[in-house]
Amino acid sequence: MLRDRPNHMSRAQDVMTNLLACADIRVNGARPWDIQVHDQRFFSRVLASGTLGFGESYMENWWDCDALDEMCCRSIRAGLEKRFAFRLPNVWALLTAVLANQQTPRRSRRVGRVHYDLSNDFFEAMLDPNMQYSCALFAQGDDLASAQLRKLDWICERLRLRPGLRLLDIGCGWGGLARYAARHYGCQVVGITISQEQFAYAQRWCRGLDVEIQLRDYREVTERFDRVVSVGMLEHVGYKNYHTYMRAAARSLGEDGLFLCQAICGNVSRFHTDPWIKRYIFPNSMLPSIARLTRAAEGVFIVEDVKNIGPNYDPTLLAWEENFRRAWPRFADRYGERSRRMWRFYRLSCEAHFGRAVCRCFRFSFPRKLPPLRAESATRDKPCRHRARQFSSGARSSDF
């Protein structure tokens, strides 16, 4: 009988110990990626709730791990997440995602209230001076601030911005890109966000520039622009709305317009996000797949360029974690230990996903209409100059 065992190990502990061993993770082991269990309820909670229970029990200090990112990476490599695919939180998330649109104009605003409205000074402490909450572009020797400036320049150059052009920034965040494009490229910019805190911050930060910040959903935009950009917002659109999103961007562009989109993409087309991420970090979010995005763009845009910049997300996330760690004493009394552990689990588990290529960050260029080929481009002895041939799929971050 189980109760007669000398150490009174429960069946749940047996099962979890064996599962973790498949990933070379030991319970109460001495290696940095081994977990230290402080509360025996951890085992049954994870078995019952999967990744939701795993994240929640960490937030509640039921277990610890020195190398949290390495532990998560090993779990992913061993496919442990798949063992919990049919736990109740996952099944419920799937049913609600399939049966209802989780990202309607009303529901989409929840992520603003829960995540982005947390506090502007909190995000200032974690992010770079240009307040970029998306993947940077690192070259050798870059710190986070330099890498984010490199990213801003890359976006503006690929959009071929110049004085006099009108730019729509969908999901403008705190206004960093809008501010940069107006100051350095002379554009007239309209930025839209669904976050009250971002709206107020961006309005103050862009004061005196040719920038207008609006509190509205992307589906509500009716104006026309020369360029449209969207960085780190597509993850909040949802699979039921990808075609609507593409049509909204196209509707905002003139015939010769250009749309550039940066997003985190998963390797598999899914219907919902991880239950823990949905509950505590990004409500009603989900990672698109490239297949779904290109299908949504069919008949609306021509896919000009797809660039994988995912390897740059590892150093981006680690830089955010380091900034957060240094700044935390200022916020400890305001948010508490449970919040600190939530943010640490979020960033380091995401870093593990990028490290294992479970998800990648991509940039897509969508021209509204391709320009005609130059006469000399059609000849055999001259190379094609069409802009869709500019990039090689194996470009390094320093090539940007």
Residue pairs with C-beta under 8 A, 6 or more apart in sequence:
2 8
2 9
2 10
2 11
10 40
10 43
10 44
12 43
12 44
12 47
13 27
13 40
13 43
15 43
15 47
16 27
16 42
16 43
16 46
16 47
17 27
17 43
19 80
19 83
20 26
20 27
20 35
20 75
20 80
22 78
22 80
23 74
23 75
23 77
23 78
23 80
24 33
24 74
24 78
25 33
25 34
25 35
25 71
25 74
25 75
26 34
26 35
27 34
27 35
27 37
28 34
28 35
28 36
28 37
29 35
32 65
32 66
32 67
32 70
33 65
33 66
33 67
33 70
33 71
33 74
34 65
34 71
35 63
35 64
35 65
35 71
36 63
36 64
36 65
37 43
37 62
37 63
38 61
38 62
38 63
38 64
39 57
39 60
39 61
39 62
39 63
41 57
41 62
42 57
42 62
42 63
45 53
45 56
45 57
45 62
46 53
46 54
46 57
46 84
47 53
48 87
48 88
49 56
49 87
49 88
49 89
49 275
50 81
50 84
50 85
50 87
50 89
50 90
50 275
51 81
51 84
51 89
51 90
51 274
51 275
51 276
52 87
52 89
52 274
52 275
52 276
52 279
53 89
54 276
55 276
55 280
55 342
55 345
55 349
56 276
57 63
58 64
58 341
58 345
59 280
59 338
59 341
59 342
59 345
60 338
61 337
61 341
65 71
68 344
68 345
68 348
68 349
69 348
69 349
69 351
69 352
69 355
70 352
71 352
72 348
72 349
72 351
72 352
72 353
73 352
73 355
73 356
75 81
75 352
76 352
76 353
76 356
76 358
77 356
84 90
89 275
90 275
92 275
93 272
93 273
93 275
93 278
94 271
94 272
96 102
96 272
97 238
97 239
97 271
97 272
97 286
98 271
101 107
101 238
101 240
101 241
102 238
102 240
102 272
102 284
103 236
103 237
103 238
103 240
103 241
103 284
105 217
105 219
105 220
107 284
108 194
108 217
108 236
108 284
109 194
109 217
110 283
110 284
111 194
111 236
111 282
111 283
111 284
111 285
112 193
112 194
112 195
112 196
112 198
113 195
113 196
114 283
115 281
115 282
115 283
116 173
116 193
116 195
116 197
116 198
117 195
117 196
117 197
117 198
118 197
119 197
120 174
120 197
120 198
120 200
120 201
122 331
122 335
123 131
123 133
123 174
124 131
125 323
125 324
125 327
125 330
125 331
126 320
126 323
126 324
126 327
127 133
127 320
127 323
128 136
128 144
128 145
128 147
128 148
129 145
130 145
130 148
130 149
130 152
130 176
130 177
130 179
130 180
131 173
131 174
131 175
131 176
131 201
131 205
132 148
132 151
132 152
132 173
132 176
132 177
132 231
133 173
133 174
133 232
134 151
134 231
134 232
134 262
134 361
135 151
135 232
135 262
135 264
135 309
135 310
135 312
135 313
135 316
135 361
136 142
136 144
136 147
136 148
136 150
136 151
136 312
136 315
136 316
136 319
137 147
137 148
137 150
137 151
137 154
137 309
137 312
137 397
137 400
138 147
138 150
138 312
138 315
138 316
138 397
139 146
139 147
139 150
139 397
139 398
139 400
140 398
142 150
143 319
144 315
144 316
144 319
144 320
144 323
147 312
147 315
147 316
150 400
152 176
152 177
152 180
154 400
155 177
155 229
155 231
155 260
155 262
156 180
156 181
156 184
156 185
158 260
158 305
158 363
158 365
159 167
159 227
159 229
159 258
159 260
160 227
160 258
161 167
161 181
161 185
161 186
161 187
161 227
162 185
162 186
162 187
163 185
163 186
163 187
164 186
164 187
164 188
165 187
165 188
165 226
165 227
166 187
166 188
166 189
166 190
166 224
166 225
166 226
166 227
167 178
167 181
167 187
167 188
167 189
167 190
167 225
167 226
167 227
167 228
167 229
168 189
168 190
168 191
168 192
168 221
168 223
168 225
168 227
168 228
168 229
168 252
169 177
169 178
169 181
169 189
169 190
169 191
169 192
169 229
169 230
169 231
170 192
170 218
170 221
170 228
170 229
170 230
170 233
170 249
171 192
171 193
171 218
171 230
171 231
171 232
171 233
171 236
172 178
172 191
172 192
172 193
172 198
172 202
172 213
173 193
173 198
173 202
173 231
173 232
174 198
174 201
174 202
174 205
175 191
175 198
175 201
175 202
175 203
175 205
175 206
175 211
175 213
176 205
177 191
177 229
177 231
178 189
178 190
178 191
178 202
178 206
178 211
178 213
179 202
179 205
179 206
179 209
179 211
181 187
181 189
182 188
182 189
182 206
182 209
182 210
182 211
183 209
187 210
187 227
188 210
188 211
189 206
189 209
189 210
189 211
189 212
190 211
190 212
190 213
190 214
190 223
190 225
191 202
191 206
191 211
191 212
191 213
191 214
192 213
192 214
192 215
192 216
192 217
192 218
192 221
193 199
193 202
193 213
193 214
193 215
194 215
194 216
194 217
196 215
199 213
199 214
199 215
202 211
202 213
203 213
206 213
218 230
218 233
218 245
218 248
218 249
219 244
219 248
221 248
221 251
221 252
222 251
223 252
224 252
224 253
224 254
225 252
225 253
225 254
225 257
226 253
226 254
226 256
226 257
226 258
227 253
227 257
227 258
227 259
227 260
228 249
228 252
228 253
228 257
228 258
228 259
228 260
229 259
229 260
229 261
230 249
230 259
230 260
230 261
230 262
230 263
231 261
231 262
232 262
232 263
232 264
233 263
234 245
234 261
234 263
234 288
234 293
235 263
235 264
235 282
235 285
235 286
235 287
235 288
236 282
236 284
236 285
237 245
237 288
238 284
238 286
239 269
239 270
239 271
239 286
239 288
239 292
242 288
242 292
242 293
242 295
242 296
243 296
243 300
245 296
246 296
246 297
246 300
246 301
246 366
247 300
249 259
249 261
249 301
249 366
250 259
250 300
250 301
250 368
253 259
253 368
254 368
255 368
255 369
256 368
256 369
256 371
257 367
257 368
258 365
258 366
258 367
258 368
259 301
259 365
259 366
259 367
259 368
260 363
260 364
260 365
260 366
261 363
261 364
261 366
262 309
262 361
262 362
262 363
262 364
263 288
263 293
263 361
263 362
263 364
264 287
264 313
264 359
264 360
264 361
264 362
265 287
265 288
265 289
265 290
265 293
265 359
265 360
265 361
265 362
266 287
266 288
266 289
266 358
266 359
267 289
267 357
267 358
267 359
267 360
268 289
269 289
269 291
269 292
270 286
270 287
270 289
271 286
272 278
272 286
273 282
273 285
273 286
273 287
277 285
277 346
278 284
278 285
280 342
280 346
281 342
281 346
287 359
290 306
290 362
293 364
294 303
297 303
297 364
297 366
301 366
301 367
301 368
302 366
302 367
302 369
302 370
303 364
303 365
303 366
304 365
304 366
304 367
304 370
304 387
304 388
305 363
305 364
305 365
305 387
305 388
305 390
305 391
306 362
306 363
306 364
307 362
307 363
307 391
307 395
308 360
308 361
308 362
308 393
309 361
309 362
309 363
309 397
309 400
310 354
310 357
310 359
310 360
310 361
310 362
311 354
311 397
312 361
312 397
313 350
313 351
313 354
313 360
313 361
314 351
314 354
314 355
317 347
317 348
317 350
317 351
317 354
318 351
320 347
321 344
321 347
321 348
321 351
324 343
324 344
324 347
328 340
332 340
353 359
354 360
354 361
370 386
370 388
373 384
373 386
374 385
376 382
377 383
377 384
377 385
377 386
